[in-house]
Amino acid sequence: MGCKVSERLLQVHRHLFERITFKENLFTAWEEFRKGKQGRKDVQEFERMLEQSLFRLHRELTAGTYRHQPYSAFTICDPKQRRIHKATVQDRILHHAVCSVLNPIFEPTFIAHSFSCRKGKGTHKAVDALDRMLRSVSRNGTRPCFVLKCDIHQFFASVDHDILLGILEKRLKDEKTIILLREIIESFTAKDSVIFGQTGIPIGNLTSQLFANIYLNEFDQFIKQTLKIKRYVRYTDDFVIVAASREALEALLIPIRSFLKEHLHLDLHPHKVTIRKYGQGIDFLGYVLLPHHRVLRTKARRRIMRKLRERITAHKAGLIPEESVEQSLQSYLGVLSHANCYRLSQDFQNQCWFLLQE
């Protein structure tokens, strides 16, 4: 098994640029990109001149004259405040074209317990995996069990462009592809990053999701291959390690901090490194895991109720149909189904019905 993983990590790939820029790949990328976005003005404008626009993109790419356009920025709160940078329609189509070729190359190299932005993974499966590890180490709550939980400080803003490109160059032996990826990566820099070198990938790019996993796969491999840690789960910049003793987890912090700093120019968040007993409850990805049950975090409950109220208000204003409210409710009930939240589910349904009748 280890040999197969090593072989995948060492395998190199050539002649990728032609696959990325192939006209059929660009049209397929457009179809993937436009899903769920047909009503947006910028998408409709691009679609009116679709063939001309995609042929122009193809010409620019093959001639080496393509330049990534500036981003438009806006802020969201979900739940914490984040600065999102939105690329143009043309650039986002290219991001899809790039990912369609690179994903199959890098996906087999990722560890099983990396759960962010991967097909067949996600938050619920990450929580399920952690739950299994906790029950295994604690023998279903009968033995000591501790969890180290860490957050990488300002991860997306801290990704070092040169390090990321170096990781990509190890696998992609195609100069034109590297030049194109450099154009995408260097189209964005985090605020004040020039002082210390070019850093940052924008939250909002499809490529950023892939680049984040490629970048942190270096850390995942260190955890697995060097530190030989079995019980480890990562979701983007949050990760947890499960062990039978507090001392075993404390001993890991120095090598973890050292690797992140020296190899990836990253730091752990100074206020988000904790070691907790399983019996105290393990807060991870919106759920709190306990020896005999799982509950939804209080902040997550409030956020769900707030969003439901917003949907109901929009319905009453004539902006969305009642079916849309029902779809949102069912989606949130699905979230609750992954925890012991029967009463909460009933409460949400009752409150939703009451607000609709007001």
Contacts in CASP RR format, 6 or more apart in sequence:
PFRMAT RR
TARGET T0000
AUTHOR 0000-0000-0000
METHOD contacts of the structure
MODEL  1
MGCKVSERLLQVHRHLFERITFKENLFTAWEEFRKGKQGRKDVQEFERML
EQSLFRLHRELTAGTYRHQPYSAFTICDPKQRRIHKATVQDRILHHAVCS
VLNPIFEPTFIAHSFSCRKGKGTHKAVDALDRMLRSVSRNGTRPCFVLKC
DIHQFFASVDHDILLGILEKRLKDEKTIILLREIIESFTAKDSVIFGQTG
IPIGNLTSQLFANIYLNEFDQFIKQTLKIKRYVRYTDDFVIVAASREALE
ALLIPIRSFLKEHLHLDLHPHKVTIRKYGQGIDFLGYVLLPHHRVLRTKA
RRRIMRKLRERITAHKAGLIPEESVEQSLQSYLGVLSHANCYRLSQDFQN
QCWFLLQE
5 109 0 8 1.000
8 108 0 8 1.000
8 109 0 8 1.000
9 109 0 8 1.000
9 221 0 8 1.000
11 171 0 8 1.000
12 170 0 8 1.000
12 171 0 8 1.000
12 172 0 8 1.000
12 173 0 8 1.000
13 105 0 8 1.000
13 171 0 8 1.000
13 172 0 8 1.000
13 173 0 8 1.000
13 174 0 8 1.000
14 173 0 8 1.000
14 174 0 8 1.000
15 174 0 8 1.000
16 101 0 8 1.000
16 102 0 8 1.000
16 105 0 8 1.000
16 172 0 8 1.000
16 174 0 8 1.000
16 177 0 8 1.000
17 174 0 8 1.000
17 176 0 8 1.000
17 177 0 8 1.000
17 180 0 8 1.000
19 25 0 8 1.000
19 101 0 8 1.000
20 61 0 8 1.000
20 97 0 8 1.000
20 98 0 8 1.000
20 101 0 8 1.000
20 177 0 8 1.000
20 180 0 8 1.000
21 58 0 8 1.000
21 61 0 8 1.000
21 62 0 8 1.000
21 97 0 8 1.000
23 54 0 8 1.000
23 55 0 8 1.000
23 58 0 8 1.000
25 97 0 8 1.000
25 100 0 8 1.000
25 101 0 8 1.000
26 54 0 8 1.000
26 57 0 8 1.000
26 58 0 8 1.000
26 93 0 8 1.000
26 94 0 8 1.000
26 97 0 8 1.000
27 54 0 8 1.000
28 97 0 8 1.000
28 100 0 8 1.000
29 93 0 8 1.000
29 94 0 8 1.000
29 96 0 8 1.000
29 97 0 8 1.000
29 100 0 8 1.000
30 50 0 8 1.000
30 54 0 8 1.000
30 93 0 8 1.000
30 96 0 8 1.000
32 96 0 8 1.000
32 100 0 8 1.000
33 89 0 8 1.000
33 92 0 8 1.000
33 93 0 8 1.000
33 96 0 8 1.000
34 43 0 8 1.000
34 47 0 8 1.000
37 43 0 8 1.000
38 44 0 8 1.000
42 88 0 8 1.000
42 89 0 8 1.000
43 89 0 8 1.000
45 89 0 8 1.000
46 53 0 8 1.000
46 89 0 8 1.000
46 90 0 8 1.000
53 90 0 8 1.000
54 93 0 8 1.000
57 66 0 8 1.000
57 90 0 8 1.000
57 93 0 8 1.000
57 94 0 8 1.000
60 66 0 8 1.000
60 67 0 8 1.000
61 94 0 8 1.000
61 180 0 8 1.000
64 179 0 8 1.000
66 94 0 8 1.000
66 180 0 8 1.000
66 183 0 8 1.000
67 183 0 8 1.000
68 87 0 8 1.000
68 91 0 8 1.000
68 183 0 8 1.000
68 184 0 8 1.000
68 187 0 8 1.000
69 87 0 8 1.000
69 88 0 8 1.000
69 90 0 8 1.000
69 91 0 8 1.000
69 187 0 8 1.000
70 187 0 8 1.000
71 85 0 8 1.000
71 86 0 8 1.000
71 87 0 8 1.000
71 187 0 8 1.000
71 188 0 8 1.000
71 202 0 8 1.000
72 85 0 8 1.000
72 86 0 8 1.000
73 83 0 8 1.000
73 84 0 8 1.000
73 85 0 8 1.000
73 86 0 8 1.000
74 83 0 8 1.000
74 84 0 8 1.000
74 86 0 8 1.000
75 81 0 8 1.000
75 82 0 8 1.000
75 83 0 8 1.000
75 84 0 8 1.000
76 82 0 8 1.000
76 84 0 8 1.000
78 303 0 8 1.000
79 299 0 8 1.000
79 300 0 8 1.000
79 303 0 8 1.000
82 203 0 8 1.000
83 203 0 8 1.000
84 202 0 8 1.000
84 203 0 8 1.000
84 204 0 8 1.000
85 188 0 8 1.000
85 202 0 8 1.000
85 203 0 8 1.000
85 204 0 8 1.000
85 205 0 8 1.000
86 204 0 8 1.000
87 95 0 8 1.000
87 187 0 8 1.000
87 202 0 8 1.000
87 205 0 8 1.000
91 184 0 8 1.000
91 187 0 8 1.000
92 205 0 8 1.000
92 206 0 8 1.000
94 184 0 8 1.000
95 184 0 8 1.000
95 205 0 8 1.000
95 206 0 8 1.000
95 207 0 8 1.000
96 206 0 8 1.000
98 180 0 8 1.000
98 181 0 8 1.000
98 184 0 8 1.000
98 207 0 8 1.000
99 206 0 8 1.000
99 207 0 8 1.000
99 210 0 8 1.000
102 172 0 8 1.000
102 210 0 8 1.000
103 210 0 8 1.000
105 171 0 8 1.000
105 172 0 8 1.000
106 171 0 8 1.000
106 210 0 8 1.000
106 213 0 8 1.000
106 214 0 8 1.000
106 217 0 8 1.000
107 118 0 8 1.000
107 119 0 8 1.000
109 217 0 8 1.000
110 118 0 8 1.000
110 213 0 8 1.000
110 217 0 8 1.000
110 220 0 8 1.000
111 217 0 8 1.000
111 220 0 8 1.000
111 221 0 8 1.000
111 224 0 8 1.000
113 126 0 8 1.000
113 129 0 8 1.000
113 232 0 8 1.000
113 233 0 8 1.000
113 234 0 8 1.000
114 121 0 8 1.000
114 213 0 8 1.000
114 216 0 8 1.000
114 217 0 8 1.000
114 220 0 8 1.000
114 234 0 8 1.000
114 235 0 8 1.000
115 121 0 8 1.000
115 122 0 8 1.000
115 123 0 8 1.000
115 125 0 8 1.000
115 126 0 8 1.000
115 129 0 8 1.000
115 233 0 8 1.000
115 234 0 8 1.000
115 235 0 8 1.000
116 122 0 8 1.000
116 126 0 8 1.000
116 209 0 8 1.000
116 212 0 8 1.000
116 213 0 8 1.000
116 234 0 8 1.000
116 235 0 8 1.000
116 236 0 8 1.000
117 209 0 8 1.000
117 210 0 8 1.000
117 212 0 8 1.000
117 213 0 8 1.000
117 236 0 8 1.000
118 213 0 8 1.000
122 235 0 8 1.000
123 235 0 8 1.000
123 285 0 8 1.000
123 286 0 8 1.000
124 338 0 8 1.000
126 233 0 8 1.000
126 235 0 8 1.000
126 284 0 8 1.000
126 285 0 8 1.000
127 284 0 8 1.000
127 285 0 8 1.000
127 286 0 8 1.000
127 287 0 8 1.000
127 289 0 8 1.000
127 294 0 8 1.000
127 338 0 8 1.000
128 338 0 8 1.000
129 233 0 8 1.000
130 233 0 8 1.000
130 240 0 8 1.000
130 242 0 8 1.000
130 282 0 8 1.000
130 284 0 8 1.000
130 289 0 8 1.000
131 289 0 8 1.000
131 294 0 8 1.000
133 231 0 8 1.000
133 233 0 8 1.000
133 242 0 8 1.000
134 145 0 8 1.000
134 147 0 8 1.000
134 242 0 8 1.000
134 278 0 8 1.000
134 282 0 8 1.000
134 289 0 8 1.000
134 291 0 8 1.000
135 141 0 8 1.000
135 291 0 8 1.000
136 231 0 8 1.000
137 143 0 8 1.000
137 145 0 8 1.000
137 231 0 8 1.000
137 242 0 8 1.000
137 243 0 8 1.000
137 244 0 8 1.000
137 278 0 8 1.000
138 144 0 8 1.000
138 145 0 8 1.000
138 278 0 8 1.000
138 291 0 8 1.000
140 291 0 8 1.000
141 278 0 8 1.000
141 279 0 8 1.000
141 291 0 8 1.000
141 292 0 8 1.000
143 244 0 8 1.000
144 244 0 8 1.000
144 245 0 8 1.000
144 277 0 8 1.000
145 242 0 8 1.000
145 243 0 8 1.000
145 244 0 8 1.000
145 277 0 8 1.000
145 278 0 8 1.000
145 279 0 8 1.000
146 242 0 8 1.000
146 243 0 8 1.000
146 244 0 8 1.000
146 245 0 8 1.000
146 246 0 8 1.000
146 248 0 8 1.000
146 249 0 8 1.000
146 275 0 8 1.000
146 276 0 8 1.000
146 277 0 8 1.000
146 278 0 8 1.000
147 240 0 8 1.000
147 241 0 8 1.000
147 242 0 8 1.000
147 243 0 8 1.000
147 249 0 8 1.000
147 275 0 8 1.000
147 276 0 8 1.000
147 278 0 8 1.000
147 282 0 8 1.000
148 240 0 8 1.000
148 241 0 8 1.000
148 243 0 8 1.000
148 249 0 8 1.000
148 252 0 8 1.000
148 253 0 8 1.000
148 273 0 8 1.000
148 274 0 8 1.000
148 275 0 8 1.000
149 238 0 8 1.000
149 239 0 8 1.000
149 240 0 8 1.000
149 272 0 8 1.000
149 273 0 8 1.000
149 274 0 8 1.000
149 275 0 8 1.000
149 276 0 8 1.000
149 282 0 8 1.000
149 283 0 8 1.000
149 284 0 8 1.000
150 238 0 8 1.000
150 239 0 8 1.000
150 240 0 8 1.000
150 256 0 8 1.000
150 268 0 8 1.000
150 269 0 8 1.000
150 272 0 8 1.000
150 273 0 8 1.000
151 237 0 8 1.000
151 238 0 8 1.000
151 268 0 8 1.000
151 269 0 8 1.000
151 272 0 8 1.000
151 273 0 8 1.000
152 158 0 8 1.000
152 216 0 8 1.000
152 237 0 8 1.000
152 238 0 8 1.000
152 239 0 8 1.000
152 260 0 8 1.000
152 266 0 8 1.000
152 267 0 8 1.000
152 268 0 8 1.000
152 269 0 8 1.000
153 266 0 8 1.000
153 267 0 8 1.000
153 268 0 8 1.000
153 269 0 8 1.000
153 270 0 8 1.000
153 272 0 8 1.000
154 190 0 8 1.000
155 212 0 8 1.000
155 236 0 8 1.000
155 237 0 8 1.000
155 266 0 8 1.000
156 190 0 8 1.000
156 200 0 8 1.000
156 201 0 8 1.000
156 202 0 8 1.000
156 203 0 8 1.000
156 208 0 8 1.000
156 212 0 8 1.000
156 237 0 8 1.000
157 190 0 8 1.000
157 191 0 8 1.000
157 193 0 8 1.000
157 199 0 8 1.000
157 200 0 8 1.000
158 190 0 8 1.000
158 199 0 8 1.000
158 200 0 8 1.000
158 265 0 8 1.000
158 266 0 8 1.000
158 267 0 8 1.000
159 199 0 8 1.000
159 200 0 8 1.000
159 201 0 8 1.000
159 211 0 8 1.000
159 212 0 8 1.000
159 215 0 8 1.000
160 197 0 8 1.000
160 198 0 8 1.000
160 199 0 8 1.000
160 200 0 8 1.000
160 264 0 8 1.000
160 265 0 8 1.000
161 185 0 8 1.000
161 186 0 8 1.000
161 189 0 8 1.000
161 197 0 8 1.000
161 198 0 8 1.000
161 199 0 8 1.000
161 200 0 8 1.000
162 197 0 8 1.000
162 198 0 8 1.000
163 215 0 8 1.000
163 263 0 8 1.000
163 264 0 8 1.000
163 265 0 8 1.000
164 185 0 8 1.000
164 201 0 8 1.000
164 211 0 8 1.000
164 214 0 8 1.000
164 215 0 8 1.000
165 178 0 8 1.000
165 181 0 8 1.000
165 182 0 8 1.000
165 185 0 8 1.000
167 214 0 8 1.000
167 215 0 8 1.000
167 218 0 8 1.000
168 178 0 8 1.000
168 181 0 8 1.000
168 214 0 8 1.000
169 178 0 8 1.000
172 178 0 8 1.000
172 181 0 8 1.000
184 205 0 8 1.000
184 207 0 8 1.000
185 201 0 8 1.000
185 211 0 8 1.000
186 198 0 8 1.000
188 200 0 8 1.000
188 201 0 8 1.000
188 202 0 8 1.000
188 205 0 8 1.000
189 198 0 8 1.000
189 199 0 8 1.000
189 200 0 8 1.000
190 199 0 8 1.000
190 200 0 8 1.000
193 199 0 8 1.000
193 200 0 8 1.000
199 265 0 8 1.000
201 207 0 8 1.000
201 208 0 8 1.000
201 211 0 8 1.000
201 212 0 8 1.000
202 208 0 8 1.000
212 236 0 8 1.000
212 237 0 8 1.000
215 264 0 8 1.000
216 234 0 8 1.000
216 236 0 8 1.000
216 237 0 8 1.000
216 264 0 8 1.000
218 263 0 8 1.000
218 264 0 8 1.000
219 234 0 8 1.000
219 259 0 8 1.000
219 260 0 8 1.000
219 263 0 8 1.000
219 264 0 8 1.000
220 232 0 8 1.000
220 234 0 8 1.000
222 259 0 8 1.000
222 263 0 8 1.000
223 229 0 8 1.000
223 232 0 8 1.000
223 241 0 8 1.000
223 256 0 8 1.000
224 232 0 8 1.000
226 255 0 8 1.000
227 252 0 8 1.000
227 255 0 8 1.000
227 256 0 8 1.000
229 241 0 8 1.000
229 252 0 8 1.000
231 241 0 8 1.000
231 242 0 8 1.000
231 243 0 8 1.000
232 239 0 8 1.000
232 240 0 8 1.000
232 241 0 8 1.000
232 242 0 8 1.000
233 239 0 8 1.000
233 240 0 8 1.000
233 284 0 8 1.000
235 285 0 8 1.000
238 284 0 8 1.000
238 285 0 8 1.000
240 282 0 8 1.000
240 284 0 8 1.000
241 249 0 8 1.000
241 252 0 8 1.000
243 249 0 8 1.000
246 275 0 8 1.000
249 275 0 8 1.000
250 275 0 8 1.000
253 273 0 8 1.000
256 268 0 8 1.000
257 267 0 8 1.000
257 268 0 8 1.000
260 266 0 8 1.000
260 267 0 8 1.000
260 268 0 8 1.000
261 267 0 8 1.000
276 282 0 8 1.000
278 289 0 8 1.000
278 290 0 8 1.000
278 291 0 8 1.000
279 290 0 8 1.000
279 291 0 8 1.000
281 288 0 8 1.000
281 289 0 8 1.000
281 290 0 8 1.000
282 288 0 8 1.000
282 289 0 8 1.000
282 290 0 8 1.000
283 297 0 8 1.000
286 296 0 8 1.000
286 297 0 8 1.000
286 299 0 8 1.000
286 300 0 8 1.000
287 294 0 8 1.000
287 295 0 8 1.000
287 296 0 8 1.000
287 297 0 8 1.000
287 300 0 8 1.000
287 338 0 8 1.000
287 339 0 8 1.000
288 294 0 8 1.000
288 295 0 8 1.000
288 296 0 8 1.000
288 297 0 8 1.000
293 339 0 8 1.000
293 340 0 8 1.000
294 338 0 8 1.000
294 339 0 8 1.000
294 340 0 8 1.000
295 339 0 8 1.000
295 340 0 8 1.000
295 341 0 8 1.000
296 335 0 8 1.000
296 336 0 8 1.000
296 339 0 8 1.000
296 341 0 8 1.000
296 344 0 8 1.000
300 335 0 8 1.000
301 344 0 8 1.000
304 332 0 8 1.000
304 335 0 8 1.000
304 348 0 8 1.000
305 348 0 8 1.000
305 351 0 8 1.000
307 328 0 8 1.000
307 332 0 8 1.000
308 325 0 8 1.000
308 328 0 8 1.000
308 329 0 8 1.000
308 332 0 8 1.000
308 348 0 8 1.000
308 351 0 8 1.000
308 352 0 8 1.000
308 355 0 8 1.000
309 355 0 8 1.000
311 320 0 8 1.000
311 324 0 8 1.000
311 325 0 8 1.000
311 328 0 8 1.000
312 325 0 8 1.000
312 352 0 8 1.000
312 355 0 8 1.000
312 356 0 8 1.000
314 320 0 8 1.000
315 321 0 8 1.000
315 322 0 8 1.000
315 324 0 8 1.000
315 325 0 8 1.000
315 356 0 8 1.000
322 356 0 8 1.000
325 352 0 8 1.000
325 356 0 8 1.000
329 348 0 8 1.000
329 349 0 8 1.000
329 352 0 8 1.000
332 348 0 8 1.000
333 345 0 8 1.000
333 348 0 8 1.000
333 349 0 8 1.000
336 344 0 8 1.000
336 345 0 8 1.000
336 348 0 8 1.000
337 345 0 8 1.000
END
